[in-house]
Amino acid sequence: MSPNEYMTMGTANLPSASSAAGKPVGQQGKLKAVNLNFYYGAYQALHNISLDVPANRITALIGPSGCGKSTFLRTLNRISETIRNTRVEGEILLDDENVMNVDVTLLRRRVGMVFQKSNPFPKSIFDNVAYGLKVNGFRGRLAEAVEKSLKRAALWEEVKDKLHKSAYALSGGQQQRLCIARALAVDPEVLLLDEPCSALDPIATAKIEDLLFTLKDQCTIVIVTHNMQQAARVADRTGFFLLGKLIEYNTTEIIFKTPTRQETEDYITGRFG
């Protein structure tokens, strides 16, 4: 993905996320889907999804491949609109405001996203983090802003002496944390992560998970994962998707220990998926 394509998706802007929202970030119910349906052409990928994402918590979405969890994630900041011949029915609310009524660039600034495959720009480590700020006319101390973002992503100590080297020289886990730092540079209220650890080794995965615990005090996190152990480790709440439907959504402890739906228990115990 090129820098221009990345910015077209609106991952950076200048207005303060908190002031744009008009409400404290710490309120419950940061994001809410109400009777959400999603279509790829005539094919219905999501069926009547209703889900309330609490503020400053980690919400995990689990389920087998093709169950709709990544599609749902991409509706939350309207990245799904970049795919032709798709449509959404129902509501997605950010601080009780319908996201369809929010400027899409500002929305994607407030609700950032990190993808499954790390996608650093063909630039230096410094310029990767600074890019969104620079193109939007950031007038503060750029070096300080970059350092802050890299520290928030737990990457600063590993790269502080090579900021002007290519981002491609970093390991896979470091590249993914660089992408998280890039998303954090514009101070989002919500961070969406689509299987961020699927291609990483256990050590790099542990660093990402530790990072999520730190970040949830600063923003709301929604993570899609195929790794049920990861969901059990990091998430406060977990939703189980199957065939485009949200089968069950509850605290992570209940989902993994005493689920109410047989489909959930069958998936958790490995009977399918």
C-alpha positions as CSV (number, residue, x, y, z in Angstrom):
1,M,0.0,0.0,0.0
2,S,1.4,3.4,-1.0
3,P,1.5,6.4,1.3
4,N,-1.1,8.1,-0.8
5,E,-3.4,5.1,-0.6
6,Y,-2.9,4.9,3.1
7,M,-3.8,8.6,3.6
8,T,-6.8,8.3,1.2
9,M,-8.2,5.9,3.7
10,G,-8.0,8.7,6.2
11,T,-5.7,7.4,8.9
12,A,-4.5,10.9,9.8
13,N,-5.9,14.3,10.3
14,L,-5.3,17.2,12.7
15,P,-8.4,17.9,14.8
16,S,-8.3,16.6,18.3
17,A,-10.1,13.2,18.5
18,S,-11.4,13.9,22.0
19,S,-12.7,17.4,21.1
20,A,-14.2,16.0,17.9
21,A,-16.1,13.4,19.8
22,G,-17.5,15.9,22.3
23,K,-17.5,13.3,25.1
24,P,-15.0,11.9,27.5
25,V,-13.1,9.0,26.0
26,G,-13.6,7.0,29.2
27,Q,-17.4,6.7,28.8
28,Q,-18.9,3.2,28.4
29,G,-20.2,2.2,25.0
30,K,-17.5,3.8,22.9
31,L,-18.6,2.0,19.7
32,K,-21.9,0.3,19.1
33,A,-23.3,-1.7,16.2
34,V,-27.1,-1.8,16.0
35,N,-28.8,-4.3,13.7
36,L,-25.9,-4.2,11.2
37,N,-26.1,-6.0,7.9
38,F,-23.3,-6.0,5.3
39,Y,-23.4,-7.1,1.6
40,Y,-20.8,-7.9,-1.0
41,G,-23.1,-7.4,-4.0
42,A,-26.0,-9.8,-3.5
43,Y,-24.1,-11.9,-0.9
44,Q,-24.9,-11.0,2.7
45,A,-21.8,-11.3,4.8
46,L,-23.1,-10.0,8.1
47,H,-26.5,-10.7,9.6
48,N,-28.1,-8.3,12.1
49,I,-25.1,-7.7,14.3
50,S,-25.6,-5.8,17.5
51,L,-22.6,-5.3,19.7
52,D,-21.5,-2.7,22.3
53,V,-17.7,-2.0,22.6
54,P,-16.8,-0.6,26.0
55,A,-14.4,2.3,26.2
56,N,-10.8,1.7,27.3
57,R,-11.2,-2.1,27.2
58,I,-9.9,-4.8,24.8
59,T,-12.6,-6.5,22.8
60,A,-11.7,-9.7,20.9
61,L,-13.6,-11.1,17.9
62,I,-13.1,-14.8,17.3
63,G,-14.5,-17.4,14.9
64,P,-13.5,-19.6,12.0
65,S,-12.2,-18.3,8.7
66,G,-14.9,-16.6,6.6
67,C,-17.2,-16.0,9.6
68,G,-17.4,-12.2,9.1
69,K,-15.3,-10.9,12.0
70,S,-12.8,-9.0,9.7
71,T,-15.7,-7.7,7.6
72,F,-17.3,-6.4,10.8
73,L,-14.1,-4.8,11.9
74,R,-13.7,-2.9,8.6
75,T,-17.2,-1.5,8.8
76,L,-16.4,0.3,12.1
77,N,-14.3,3.0,10.4
78,R,-15.9,2.6,6.9
79,I,-12.8,1.1,5.3
80,S,-15.3,-1.4,3.8
81,E,-16.4,1.4,1.6
82,T,-13.1,1.1,-0.4
83,I,-14.5,-2.2,-1.8
84,R,-16.8,-1.7,-4.8
85,N,-20.4,-2.9,-4.8
86,T,-20.8,-3.2,-1.1
87,R,-23.5,-1.8,1.2
88,V,-24.3,-1.5,4.9
89,E,-27.6,-1.5,6.6
90,G,-28.2,-0.6,10.3
91,E,-26.2,1.7,12.5
92,I,-22.6,2.1,13.8
93,L,-22.4,4.6,16.6
94,L,-19.2,6.3,17.8
95,D,-19.9,8.2,21.0
96,D,-23.6,7.8,20.1
97,E,-23.1,9.5,16.7
98,N,-23.8,7.6,13.5
99,V,-20.5,7.1,11.7
100,M,-22.2,7.6,8.4
101,N,-22.7,11.2,9.4
102,V,-19.1,11.8,10.3
103,D,-16.5,13.0,7.8
104,V,-14.8,9.8,6.7
105,T,-11.3,11.3,7.0
106,L,-11.9,12.4,10.5
107,L,-13.6,9.1,11.3
108,R,-10.6,7.1,10.2
109,R,-8.4,9.5,12.2
110,R,-10.5,8.8,15.3
111,V,-10.7,5.1,14.6
112,G,-7.3,3.9,13.4
113,M,-6.5,0.5,12.0
114,V,-3.6,-1.9,11.9
115,F,-3.7,-4.7,9.3
116,Q,-2.8,-8.4,9.4
117,K,0.3,-7.9,7.3
118,S,2.6,-5.1,8.4
119,N,2.7,-2.5,5.7
120,P,5.5,0.0,6.4
121,F,6.1,2.7,3.7
122,P,9.4,2.5,1.7
123,K,10.7,5.3,3.9
124,S,12.8,5.6,7.0
125,I,11.5,4.6,10.4
126,F,11.2,8.2,11.4
127,D,9.3,9.2,8.2
128,N,6.9,6.3,8.6
129,V,5.7,7.6,11.9
130,A,5.9,11.3,10.9
131,Y,4.2,10.9,7.5
132,G,0.6,11.4,8.6
133,L,1.5,14.4,10.7
134,K,3.6,16.1,8.1
135,V,1.1,15.9,5.2
136,N,-1.5,17.4,7.5
137,G,0.6,20.4,8.4
138,F,1.6,19.4,11.9
139,R,3.2,22.4,13.5
140,G,4.5,21.0,16.8
141,R,7.9,19.4,17.5
142,L,7.9,16.6,15.0
143,A,10.8,14.7,16.5
144,E,9.1,14.7,19.9
145,A,5.8,13.5,18.4
146,V,7.6,10.6,16.6
147,E,9.5,9.6,19.8
148,K,6.3,9.7,21.8
149,S,4.5,7.4,19.3
150,L,7.5,5.0,19.2
151,K,7.5,4.8,23.0
152,R,3.8,4.2,23.1
153,A,4.4,1.3,20.7
154,A,7.2,-0.1,22.8
155,L,9.6,0.3,20.0
156,W,11.7,3.4,20.9
157,E,14.5,1.6,22.7
158,E,15.0,-0.8,19.8
159,V,15.2,1.9,17.0
160,K,16.3,5.2,18.6
161,D,19.8,4.9,17.1
162,K,18.6,4.0,13.6
163,L,15.6,6.3,13.0
164,H,16.8,7.2,9.6
165,K,17.3,3.7,8.3
166,S,14.8,1.9,6.2
167,A,11.7,0.5,7.9
168,Y,12.3,-2.6,5.8
169,A,15.4,-3.4,7.8
170,L,13.2,-4.1,10.9
171,S,12.1,-7.6,11.8
172,G,8.5,-8.6,11.2
173,G,7.4,-7.9,14.8
174,Q,9.2,-4.6,14.8
175,Q,7.5,-3.6,11.5
176,Q,4.1,-4.4,13.0
177,R,4.9,-2.3,16.1
178,L,6.0,0.5,13.7
179,C,2.6,0.3,12.0
180,I,1.0,0.6,15.4
181,A,3.2,3.6,16.2
182,R,2.2,5.2,12.9
183,A,-1.5,4.7,13.8
184,L,-0.9,6.1,17.3
185,A,0.8,9.2,16.0
186,V,-2.5,10.9,15.2
187,D,-3.8,9.9,18.7
188,P,-6.9,7.8,17.8
189,E,-9.7,7.1,20.3
190,V,-10.2,3.6,19.0
191,L,-7.6,1.2,17.5
192,L,-8.8,-1.7,15.3
193,L,-6.3,-4.6,14.8
194,D,-7.0,-7.3,12.2
195,E,-5.0,-10.4,13.3
196,P,-1.9,-8.3,14.0
197,C,0.1,-11.3,15.3
198,S,-0.8,-14.0,12.7
199,A,2.6,-13.9,11.0
200,L,4.7,-13.3,14.1
201,D,6.8,-15.6,16.3
202,P,5.8,-16.2,20.0
203,I,8.3,-13.6,21.3
204,A,7.1,-10.9,18.9
205,T,3.5,-11.9,19.7
206,A,4.1,-11.5,23.4
207,K,5.5,-8.0,22.9
208,I,2.3,-7.0,20.9
209,E,0.1,-8.4,23.6
210,D,2.0,-6.6,26.4
211,L,1.6,-3.4,24.3
212,L,-2.1,-3.8,24.1
213,F,-2.4,-3.9,27.9
214,T,-0.5,-0.6,28.0
215,L,-2.6,1.0,25.3
216,K,-6.0,0.2,26.6
217,D,-5.7,2.9,29.2
218,Q,-5.3,5.4,26.4
219,C,-7.7,4.1,23.7
220,T,-10.4,1.5,23.1
221,I,-9.1,-1.6,21.3
222,V,-10.9,-4.1,19.1
223,I,-8.8,-7.1,17.9
224,V,-9.7,-9.9,15.4
225,T,-7.8,-13.1,16.2
226,H,-7.8,-16.7,15.2
227,N,-5.8,-17.5,18.3
228,M,-8.2,-18.3,21.0
229,Q,-5.5,-18.4,23.6
230,Q,-4.6,-14.8,22.6
231,A,-8.2,-13.7,23.1
232,A,-8.3,-15.4,26.5
233,R,-5.0,-13.7,27.5
234,V,-5.7,-10.1,26.4
235,A,-9.4,-9.4,26.0
236,D,-11.9,-8.1,28.5
237,R,-14.8,-9.0,26.3
238,T,-15.1,-11.5,23.5
239,G,-17.5,-12.0,20.6
240,F,-17.9,-15.3,18.7
241,F,-18.8,-15.0,15.0
242,L,-20.1,-17.9,12.9
243,L,-21.5,-17.7,9.3
244,G,-21.8,-13.9,9.5
245,K,-23.7,-13.9,12.8
246,L,-22.7,-12.9,16.2
247,I,-23.5,-16.0,18.2
248,E,-22.4,-14.9,21.6
249,Y,-20.8,-11.8,23.2
250,N,-19.9,-11.6,26.8
251,T,-17.0,-11.2,29.2
252,T,-14.0,-13.3,28.1
253,E,-14.2,-15.4,31.2
254,I,-17.8,-16.4,30.5
255,I,-17.1,-17.1,26.8
256,F,-14.2,-19.4,27.6
257,K,-15.5,-21.1,30.8
258,T,-19.3,-21.1,30.8
259,P,-20.6,-20.1,27.3
260,T,-24.4,-20.1,26.9
261,R,-24.5,-21.2,23.3
262,Q,-23.6,-24.7,22.2
263,E,-21.9,-23.4,19.0
264,T,-19.6,-21.3,21.2
265,E,-18.7,-24.3,23.4
266,D,-18.1,-26.5,20.3
267,Y,-15.7,-23.9,18.8
268,I,-13.9,-23.2,22.0
269,T,-13.3,-26.9,22.7
270,G,-12.1,-27.5,19.1
271,R,-15.0,-29.5,17.8
272,F,-14.9,-27.4,14.6
273,G,-13.1,-24.4,13.1
